[in-house]
């Protein structure tokens, strides 16, 4: 997955028109990312919210682990055939 800031720069460099223009780019994206880092850091530092952060990180690790297992051992998504409704 490419970060949106880099991806947008690459698309603009090729001259491709973007379907949705976001105001405040790229500063609003950076401020939002900084806010998220601040919240997660605060959750790690405050004893009342630390268990929620740890449970969330464990849940994320389990989901990512299961996703990796599915990628390696599951069916190829390109082999799926979804019939069209008429």
N, C-alpha and C positions, 0 to 999 in steps of 0.2 A: 504494500500500500504506500502510495506516495503522499507526502504531506501536502495539504491543499495549497499552501503558499507557493511551494516549488512547482506544483502542477500547473497552477494558474499562470505563473511566469512563463513556463514552457509553452503553454497554449497561446498566450499573447505573443510570444516571440515568433510562432509559426504563422501568425496572422489570423488564427481561427477566432471567429466571433463567439463570445460566451453568451449562453442563453439567459443567464441570470447574473447581473452585476450587483455586487454587495457593496454598500456604502461603508466607508471607513477602512477599506482594504489597503494595506495589510495590517495596519495598526490595531484595528478592532480584533482581528484574529489573534494577534500577539497578546493583547490585554486579556482576552478571554482565556488563553492558554495559561498566562501568568496567574489569573484568578483561580483556575483549577488546581494549579500546583500549590498555591497558597492554602486552599481549602484542604487538600490532601495532607500537606505538611502539618497544618493545625490539627487535623484529626489524629495524626501520629503523635503529636506532642501532648494533647489533652487526654488525661486518663479516662475521662467519661466517654470519649468517642473512639479510643484506641481499639476496643473489642470489635466495634462495627467495621473499622478499617481492616483489621486482620481477617475477619470473616469474609469481607468483600474480596480481599486479595486471594484468600484460599479458594473461594468460589470461582474467581476469574482463572486461577491456575488450573482448577479441575476442568472447567469448560474448554480452555485452550488445549489442555492435554487430550481430552476426548476428541476435540476437533482434529488434532494431529493424528490420532489413531484412525479416525474416520478417513482422513486424506490418504493415509498409507494403505489401509486395508479395506476400505469401503469401495463401492462401485464407482466407476468413472462417471462423473456428472454428464459428460458428453454422450454417454450411452442412453440417457433417459429419453424416453419418447412420451411427450404429453399430447394426447389427441386434442384437436381443436373442437370446440363446441360449435354446433351449427344451429 
